[in-house]
Structures are given as C-alpha cells and as structure tokens.
Amino acid sequence: MYNQGLFSNWVPKPLQLFMLFLITLIAMPVSGVYTGSLSYMVGDTGALSEYYMWANYATTVGMGAAMPIVLRAKMRFKVRDKVVALLVLMGVLSFINATTSNPMVIVFISLILGFFKTFITIEVFLPLMMLMGGRGIFYGVFYTFILVITQVANYYAVEFSIIYNWRQFLIFVAILCFIVALICWALMHNKYFALKMPLHYIDWLSILLFISTFMFSAYVFSFGKQQDWLNSQNIINASIAAFVSFALMVIRQATLKRPYLSFKIFTRNNVQVGLFLLLCLGMFLATTSLQNIFSVGVLGYDQLTNAKLNMMMIPGMLLAGILAVYWFKKEKKLKFFIFAGFSSMVAYCIIMYFSMVLEFSYESWYLPMFLKGFGMCSLYISVWYYALDKLEINDMLPAIGLFLVWRSFVTVGLFSALFSWTQYQFQIESLGDLAVYMDGMTLNAQPNLSLKTIQLNAMIVANKKLFGYIVLAGFGILIFVMTHHFGYPKFTLDKLVRLFGGKSVVARRRLRERKKLAESLKDGVGSAI
C-alpha cells in the first residue's frame, strides 16, 4: 500500500537515477521570467521592466510559501498523480506566460509556478539526500547543480530570444514539462508515500498573509526607484500593507494549535548568525546590478555577451561543489569554508574596483567571474548548512521557506534597491565634480571629450565608489567569520598566534616556569655536591 520510493519496482536503478536527474534538470529552472530575456520582454510588451522584476521575486515568494506544507502534501497524494499533475500544470502556466502581454498575469503566474515547483523539489530532494548519505554532501552536489543549470537556462533564454522570440523559449519549456510528465506517468508507481494525512490542518489564511507580506515588499523593492520611494503614495501604501500583513501573520501563529510557521527557531545562535551571513551574501549577490551597469551601460555589451559573462561563473561553482563534498566528507571545520567563500567575494569586488576603466577587455572577466562563482556556490552551501544545522524536521521545513525568501529575495532585493539609489546619487555627484572643470572652451579644445564620455566616466566613478564601500564591508565580514566560533571552541588571540607558528601566552608562561624549575634543580644539585 505504501512505497517511499518514486518509481515502480520494475524500473532499473540506473534509469531511476536518470529520471531524478531529468526531473531536476527540467523542473528546477522553470520560472515565469528569465532575467536574461527581460529586456526582450519589455521591448515586446511595452510594459515597465519593474513588472518583470516583481515577477522574478514572485517565483521565490511562491517557493517559500509552499515549503512549510510540502511534507503534508507529499503524504496526502499518490506520488504519480502528484508529480504528473504538477508537471502538466507548470507546462500550462508556462504556455499562458508565453501567450500573454499583460505583465500582471505574468506576475501572478510566476507566483503560482514557484508554489508548484516546491512540491516537485521535495520529491527529488529526499531520495537524493538518502542516496548521498549526508546533508552536507547533498547540499554540495544539489546546490552546485541548481546554480549551474540556472545560469545555462538564462543563457539559452537569451539565445532563444535573439534567434526566435522570448515566447518561444517558454513554449519550449512547456513542451519539456509535458514530455517529462508523460515519462513519469509510465515509470512512477501509483501508491502513497506513507499514511495519508489530511489537508484541512493547513492554515490557508497564514499562507495568504505570508504571500501578502512578501509580495507587497517585492513591489516596494521593484518599483521604489521608478516611483521615487517615499515620495510615492503607492510605495507608502505597499510598505504599510507589508508590515500589517507580517504583524497579522505573527499574531496568528501564536494562536494556532498547528502553526504554519515556527518562530522559536530564531532563538538559536546558529539561526541568528545564519540570517546575518545570508544578509551579507545578499549584499555581494546584489553587485550583479553594478556589474550589468558596467558591462552593458559602459562597455556596450549586448544581452547575449552579458549572459556569457554569467556562464564564466560555472568553473568556480563546480570547484566549490567538489570542495564542499570533500569538506563535508572529511568533516573539516565549516568556518574556513565560509571564510573561503566570503574571501572570494571580496576578491571579486577588489578586482572590479580596479577594473572600472573604459579599456577593460572581455578576457579580463575570467578571473573575477570565477571568484564570484566560487564564492556564491560555496556560501549557498555552507551558510545554508550552518543555519539549518541541528533543527528538527518539523521546524526545518518552515525555516527553509523563511530562509529561502530571506536569501533569494529580501536581502538581494534590499541591496539591489539600495545600490541602485546610491549609484544614481554618486553619478549625479560625479557629474557635478566633472562640470567644475569643463565648459564650452574645454569641450571645443578636446574633440574626443564628448558628453557621452563624460556620462560614462560618471557611471564608472559611481560604480567604483560603491565597490570600494562593499570591499570595506567585506573586510568586516571576514573579521566576524574568523572570530565567530561556528559551534567550535572560540578562536582566541592565542590560537591566532599559534596558527602563524608563534607561541601563546600560556605556552610562554609554562616555558618560563620550566626554565626556573630547571635552574633551581641545577642550583640544588650543585650545592649538594
């Protein structure tokens, strides 16, 4: 009656592994909006780009909203019925996105796609974790694979948009979902995973409040710059709605017998530190907006060339994944792996700081993008592992939903909005500084000095300032990582001295005591003789 696998007994093991790989390969990159083709969507529909950024955030919000209930849904439905139905629905939703020009429809569909995609994730999540024998090793393989295929999917979304149309890529994704659904119908068993659990224990109002909180927040982050932040009544109203929704959600969890979210995990030290480190990671991930300003706005790269830059991160991601598997298998200290990830991000920002010149060549991108890929992947794995360490399964799944939204939407959206506003202010300041030394006579005397060149130099100066501040913040993060214990005995000054081959204060005191004892024994022996 029950079968905790996914496939029928007659399906060979190698084919089962291939199907797990295929489901992950097709389902995980599915999204309502692919950031690489965003400019083509704007050009075709005529809608503001902020709508599609909102849709991109909505996918993450949907995934986070579904996470606390995935285990109950897994036990409620038969495996084949659920997986096939979800794949078909995802294909239908992708087709709707491909045929509409209404941006609000795309936002709504993206939210539902993220919600459905989470239920597919949990189906492949548990078997793969059991096969790999440990959460750390699983994270090393799974997150590396997800990050790599996401970059590949964004690249091919751009290529499809250039050769055909952005709509054709979504239709292609829908067809792939239908094909995989047909194969799953043939190979999967039609049994329950375990004892069937009821769905009426799910608090749907809490889910609506969760979605309301973060969708209003996503609206603020997406449209803040376009509507001039607090000078817009829409931004003020959305901010108030997000705050009220969050307050109501917290109050409701305190009154429920079976709460949708558990906030008691936030009293744990590793959860608090994990949230802070994910905030720091979001700061570095948000530098993508500065990178795009430099590559597209200053260097003049087209969208396909810009997508190739992100593909340069893949070697660094693969190295981080291999190192993570080795690290967790050997059970080495997590601190130094996290330190290596943040060090790579800081090194990437330092290189970008010194690379803000008009003569920056395409080949010069290899090293910074390699470092960025290594840092991103290693921190996704290590910080996620540390933040969720030693949590019970009933607390872990709701925590994953909150952490997912915090990591991939709140922190990145917050810093992207902050960098966008600050970059614009620095750009205006730079133009003012340049205008002091320029007038009509100066421009006539230097024919090569056009207004466009002045504007590009102002953008470069603004980016350079921002990267400089990020580097300074990065050094502070590195100090925090080195001094935090991460569950191990605290890293003291004596240990730092011993790390570089010196002797600690205690060791030196013991050495002096031994010398005194040896001298007193020598004097005692001499007097006795």
C-alpha positions in Angstrom: 0.0 0.0 0.0 2.9 2.4 0.8 6.1 2.9 -1.2 8.6 5.5 -0.1 10.4 5.5 -3.5 9.2 7.3 -6.6 9.3 4.6 -9.3 7.8 1.2 -9.9 9.7 -1.8 -8.7 10.4 -3.0 -12.3 12.3 0.2 -13.2 16.1 -0.4 -13.1 18.2 1.7 -10.6 20.2 3.5 -13.3 17.0 4.6 -15.0 15.6 5.8 -11.7 18.8 7.9 -11.1 18.5 9.3 -14.6 14.9 10.2 -14.1 15.7 12.0 -10.8 18.3 14.0 -12.8 15.9 14.7 -15.6 13.1 15.9 -13.3 15.6 18.2 -11.5 17.0 19.4 -14.8 13.6 20.4 -16.3 11.6 21.4 -13.2 14.0 23.4 -11.2 14.9 26.2 -13.7 11.2 26.7 -14.6 10.3 30.3 -13.9 7.8 32.9 -15.0 10.6 35.3 -16.0 14.2 34.6 -17.1 16.3 37.6 -16.2 18.4 37.2 -19.4 15.4 37.8 -21.7 13.9 40.5 -19.5 14.8 43.3 -21.9 13.2 41.4 -24.8 10.0 41.1 -22.8 10.0 44.8 -22.1 10.5 45.6 -25.8 7.8 43.2 -27.0 5.1 44.0 -24.4 5.9 47.7 -23.8 5.5 47.2 -20.1 7.8 48.6 -17.4 10.8 46.4 -16.6 9.8 46.7 -12.9 6.8 44.4 -13.5 9.1 41.6 -14.6 11.5 42.2 -11.7 8.4 41.8 -9.5 7.5 38.6 -11.3 11.0 37.3 -10.7 10.7 37.9 -7.0 7.2 36.4 -7.0 8.7 33.0 -8.0 10.8 32.9 -4.9 7.9 34.1 -2.7 5.8 31.2 -4.1 8.5 28.7 -3.3 8.8 30.0 0.3 5.1 29.9 0.9 4.8 26.3 -0.2 7.7 25.0 1.8 6.0 24.6 5.3 3.3 22.4 3.8 5.2 20.2 1.3 5.6 17.3 3.7 1.9 17.1 4.4 1.1 17.4 0.7 3.7 14.6 0.0 1.8 12.3 2.3 -1.7 13.2 1.1 -1.4 12.4 -2.6 -0.2 9.4 -4.6 3.3 10.0 -6.0 2.5 9.6 -9.7 -0.7 11.6 -9.6 1.0 14.5 -7.8 4.2 14.7 -9.9 2.4 14.3 -13.2 -0.3 16.8 -12.3 2.3 19.4 -11.2 4.4 19.0 -14.3 1.3 19.4 -16.6 0.2 22.5 -14.6 3.7 24.0 -14.8 3.7 23.4 -18.6 0.2 25.0 -18.9 1.3 28.0 -16.8 4.5 28.5 -18.9 2.3 28.4 -22.1 0.0 31.1 -20.6 3.0 33.3 -19.9 4.2 32.8 -23.4 0.9 33.9 -24.9 0.1 36.9 -22.7 1.2 40.5 -22.9 -0.3 41.6 -19.6 2.5 42.0 -17.0 0.2 41.4 -14.0 -0.8 38.0 -15.5 2.9 37.1 -15.7 3.5 38.2 -12.0 0.5 36.1 -10.8 1.6 33.1 -12.9 5.2 33.4 -11.6 3.9 33.2 -8.0 1.9 30.0 -8.7 4.9 28.5 -10.7 7.1 29.0 -7.6 4.5 27.5 -5.4 4.1 24.3 -7.6 7.8 24.0 -8.2 8.5 23.5 -4.5 6.3 20.3 -4.4 8.4 18.8 -7.3 11.6 19.8 -5.4 10.7 17.8 -2.3 10.1 14.7 -4.3 13.6 14.6 -5.6 15.1 16.2 -2.5 14.5 13.3 -0.1 15.7 10.4 -2.4 18.8 12.2 -3.4 19.7 13.1 0.2 19.3 9.4 1.2 21.5 8.3 -1.7 24.3 10.7 -0.9 24.3 9.8 2.8 24.6 13.2 4.4 23.0 16.7 4.3 26.3 18.4 3.7 27.4 16.2 0.8 23.9 16.5 -0.6 24.0 20.3 -0.4 27.4 20.3 -2.2 26.0 18.4 -5.1 22.5 19.7 -5.3 23.2 23.4 -5.0 26.1 23.3 -7.4 23.8 21.5 -9.9 20.9 24.0 -9.4 23.2 27.1 -9.7 24.8 25.8 -12.9 21.6 24.8 -14.7 20.1 28.2 -13.7 23.0 30.0 -15.5 22.6 27.7 -18.5 18.8 28.3 -18.6 19.3 32.0 -18.5 21.8 31.9 -21.3 19.6 29.8 -23.6 16.7 32.1 -22.8 18.7 34.9 -24.3 19.7 32.9 -27.3 16.2 31.8 -28.0 15.0 35.5 -27.7 17.6 36.6 -30.3 17.0 33.7 -32.8 13.3 33.4 -32.4 11.4 35.2 -29.6 11.2 35.1 -25.8 7.8 33.5 -26.1 9.3 30.5 -28.0 11.5 29.7 -25.1 8.6 29.5 -22.7 6.7 27.3 -25.2 9.8 25.1 -25.4 9.9 24.8 -21.6 6.1 23.9 -21.6 6.7 21.1 -24.1 9.6 19.7 -22.0 7.3 19.7 -18.9 4.7 17.7 -20.9 7.3 15.2 -22.1 8.7 14.6 -18.6 5.1 14.3 -17.2 4.4 11.5 -19.8 7.6 9.6 -18.9 6.8 9.9 -15.2 3.3 8.5 -15.8 4.9 5.4 -17.3 7.6 4.9 -14.7 6.3 6.1 -11.4 4.2 3.9 -9.0 0.7 4.8 -8.1 0.9 4.4 -4.3 1.1 6.6 -1.3 4.4 7.6 0.3 3.1 6.9 3.9 0.0 7.1 6.0 -2.4 9.6 4.2 -2.5 12.9 6.0 -5.5 15.4 5.8 -5.1 18.8 4.3 -7.7 20.5 6.5 -5.0 21.1 9.1 -3.3 23.6 6.7 -3.9 27.2 7.7 -4.5 28.8 4.3 -5.0 32.2 5.8 -1.4 32.1 7.1 -0.2 31.2 3.6 -2.2 34.2 2.2 -0.6 36.5 4.8 2.8 35.1 4.0 2.3 35.8 0.3 0.8 39.2 1.0 3.8 40.3 3.2 6.4 39.4 0.7 4.6 40.4 -2.5 4.0 43.9 -1.2 7.6 44.0 -0.1 8.6 42.8 -3.6 6.5 45.7 -5.1 8.4 48.2 -3.0 11.8 46.8 -4.0 10.9 46.6 -7.7 9.1 49.9 -8.1 10.8 52.0 -5.5 13.3 53.8 -7.8 10.8 54.2 -10.6 8.3 55.9 -8.2 10.8 57.8 -6.2 10.4 55.8 -3.0 8.6 57.6 -0.2 7.5 60.4 -2.5 5.1 57.9 -4.0 1.8 57.1 -2.3 1.8 53.6 -3.8 5.1 52.8 -2.2 4.0 54.1 1.2 0.7 52.1 1.0 2.6 48.9 -0.1 5.0 49.3 2.8 2.2 49.7 5.3 0.4 46.7 3.8 3.5 44.5 4.0 4.1 45.5 7.7 0.4 44.9 8.7 0.4 41.5 6.9 3.5 40.4 8.6 2.2 41.5 12.0 -1.1 39.6 11.5 0.8 36.5 10.4 3.0 36.6 13.5 -0.1 37.1 15.8 -1.9 34.3 14.0 0.9 31.8 14.5 0.7 32.4 18.3 -3.0 31.5 18.3 -2.8 28.3 16.2 -2.5 24.8 17.6 -0.6 23.7 14.5 1.1 26.9 13.4 2.1 27.4 9.7 5.5 28.9 10.8 7.5 28.4 13.9 9.4 31.4 15.2 11.1 29.7 18.1 14.0 28.7 15.9 15.1 32.3 15.8 16.3 32.0 19.4 19.1 29.6 18.3 22.5 31.1 17.8 23.2 29.4 14.5 19.9 30.6 13.0 20.6 34.2 14.0 24.2 34.1 12.7 23.0 32.3 9.6 20.5 35.1 8.8 23.2 37.7 9.2 25.6 35.8 6.9 22.8 35.4 4.3 22.3 39.2 4.6 26.0 39.6 3.8 25.7 37.2 0.9 22.8 39.2 -0.4 25.0 42.3 -0.4 27.5 40.5 -2.7 24.9 39.0 -4.9 23.3 42.4 -5.4 26.6 43.6 -7.1 25.2 41.9 -10.2 23.3 45.2 -10.8 26.5 47.2 -10.7 28.2 44.6 -12.9 25.4 44.9 -15.5 25.7 48.7 -15.4 29.4 48.4 -16.2 29.1 45.6 -18.8 26.0 46.9 -20.7 25.9 50.6 -19.9 29.6 51.4 -20.1 31.3 48.7 -22.2 28.3 48.3 -24.5 27.9 44.5 -24.4 24.7 43.1 -25.9 22.4 40.8 -23.9 24.0 37.5 -25.2 27.5 38.7 -24.4 26.4 39.7 -20.9 24.8 36.2 -20.4 28.1 34.7 -21.4 29.7 36.5 -18.5 27.5 34.7 -16.1 28.5 31.4 -17.8 32.1 32.2 -16.7 31.0 31.5 -13.1 30.4 27.8 -13.8 34.0 26.7 -13.3 34.1 28.4 -10.0 30.8 26.8 -9.0 32.0 23.4 -9.9 35.2 23.8 -7.9 33.1 25.0 -4.9 30.8 21.9 -5.2 33.8 19.5 -5.4 35.5 21.2 -2.5 32.2 21.1 -0.5 31.8 17.3 -1.0 35.4 16.8 0.1 35.0 19.2 3.1 31.9 17.5 4.5 33.2 14.0 3.8 36.3 14.8 5.8 34.3 16.6 8.5 36.5 19.7 8.4 35.6 22.9 10.2 32.9 24.8 8.5 34.4 28.2 9.5 37.2 28.0 7.0 34.9 27.0 4.1 32.7 30.0 4.9 35.8 32.2 5.1 37.0 31.0 1.7 33.6 31.9 0.2 33.5 35.4 1.5 37.2 35.9 0.7 36.4 35.0 -2.9 33.5 37.5 -3.0 35.8 40.2 -1.5 38.5 39.4 -4.1 35.9 39.7 -6.9 34.9 43.2 -5.6 38.5 44.3 -5.3 39.2 43.3 -8.9 36.1 45.1 -10.1 37.1 48.2 -8.1 40.4 48.4 -10.0 38.8 47.3 -13.3 36.4 50.3 -13.7 38.0 51.6 -16.9 36.8 52.0 -20.5 39.6 49.8 -21.8 38.5 46.7 -19.8 38.8 43.7 -22.1 36.5 40.7 -22.4 39.2 38.3 -21.4 39.8 40.2 -18.1 36.4 38.9 -16.9 37.5 35.3 -16.4 39.2 35.7 -13.0 36.6 37.9 -11.3 33.7 35.8 -12.6 35.5 32.6 -11.5 35.9 34.0 -8.0 32.3 35.2 -7.9 31.0 31.7 -8.9 33.2 30.0 -6.3 32.1 32.4 -3.6 28.4 32.3 -4.5 28.2 28.5 -4.6 30.4 27.8 -1.5 28.3 30.3 0.6 25.0 28.9 -0.7 26.1 25.5 0.6 28.0 26.3 3.8 25.8 29.1 5.2 22.6 27.2 4.4 24.1 24.1 6.1 25.1 26.0 9.2 21.9 28.0 9.6 19.7 24.8 9.4 22.0 22.7 11.5 20.5 20.5 14.2 16.9 21.6 13.5 14.1 19.1 13.8 12.3 18.2 10.5 9.1 19.9 11.7 11.0 23.1 12.3 13.3 22.8 9.4 10.8 22.9 6.5 9.1 26.1 7.7 12.5 27.5 8.4 13.6 26.6 4.8 10.7 28.7 3.5 11.7 31.7 5.5 15.4 31.4 4.8 14.7 30.9 1.0 12.7 34.1 0.9 15.3 35.9 3.0 18.3 34.7 1.0 17.0 34.9 -2.6 14.5 37.8 -2.4 14.6 40.1 0.7 18.4 40.6 1.0 19.1 40.7 -2.7 16.1 43.0 -3.3 17.0 45.3 -0.5 20.7 45.7 -1.5 19.8 45.9 -5.2 17.4 48.8 -4.5 20.0 50.4 -2.2 22.8 50.1 -4.7 20.5 51.4 -7.5 19.6 54.6 -5.5 23.2 55.1 -4.2 24.7 54.6 -7.7 22.4 57.2 -9.1 23.3 59.7 -6.3 27.0 59.1 -6.8 26.6 59.5 -10.6 25.0 62.9 -10.1 27.7 63.9 -7.7 30.4 62.8 -10.2 28.8 64.8 -13.0 28.8 67.8 -10.7 32.5 67.3 -10.0 33.4 67.0 -13.7 31.3 70.0 -14.6 33.5 72.2 -12.4 36.4 71.7 -14.8 34.5 71.8 -18.1 32.9 74.5 -20.1 32.4 75.2 -23.8 36.0 76.1 -24.3 37.3 72.9 -22.8 34.9 70.7 -24.9 36.0 72.6 -28.1 39.7 72.2 -27.3 39.3 68.4 -26.7 37.2 67.0 -29.6 37.4 63.4 -28.2 35.7 64.6 -24.9 32.1 64.2 -25.7 29.1 64.4 -23.4 28.7 60.6 -23.7 32.3 60.1 -22.5 31.6 62.3 -19.5 28.4 60.3 -18.7 30.3 57.0 -18.9 33.1 58.3 -16.7 30.5 59.4 -14.1 29.0 55.9 -14.2 32.4 54.4 -13.7 33.2 56.7 -10.7 29.9 55.9 -9.1 30.5 52.1 -9.5 34.0 52.4 -8.2 32.8 54.2 -5.0 30.2 51.5 -4.4 32.6 48.7 -4.9 35.0 50.4 -2.5 32.4 50.6 0.2 31.4 46.9 -0.4 35.1 45.9 -0.1 35.3 47.7 3.3 32.2 46.0 4.5 33.6 42.7 3.2 36.7 43.0 5.4 34.4 43.5 8.4 32.6 40.3 7.4 35.8 38.4 7.2 36.8 39.5 10.7 33.5 38.4 12.0 33.8 35.0 10.4 37.3 34.4 11.7 36.3 35.4 15.3 32.9 33.6 15.4 33.1 30.0 16.9 30.6 28.3 14.5 29.9 25.7 17.1 33.5 25.1 17.8 35.7 26.4 20.7 36.2 30.2 20.3 39.0 31.4 18.2 41.2 33.4 20.7 44.3 35.6 20.2 46.5 32.7 21.5 45.1 30.4 18.8 45.8 33.1 16.1 49.4 33.4 17.4 49.8 29.6 17.2 48.3 29.5 13.8 51.2 31.5 12.4 53.8 29.5 14.2 54.1 31.5 17.4 53.6 30.5 21.0 50.6 31.5 23.0 50.8 33.4 26.3 50.1 30.2 28.3 52.8 28.3 26.4 55.4 31.1 27.1 54.5 31.2 30.8 54.9 27.4 31.1 58.2 27.6 29.3 59.5 30.3 31.8 58.3 28.1 34.7 60.1 25.1 33.3 63.3 27.1 32.9 63.1 28.4 36.5 62.5 24.9 37.8 65.4 23.6 35.8 67.7 26.3 37.2 66.6 25.7 40.8 67.2 22.0 40.4 70.6 22.7 38.9 71.5 25.0 41.9 70.2 22.4 44.3 72.3 19.7 42.8 75.4 22.0 42.7 75.1 22.9 46.4 74.6 19.2 47.3 77.8 18.3 45.5 
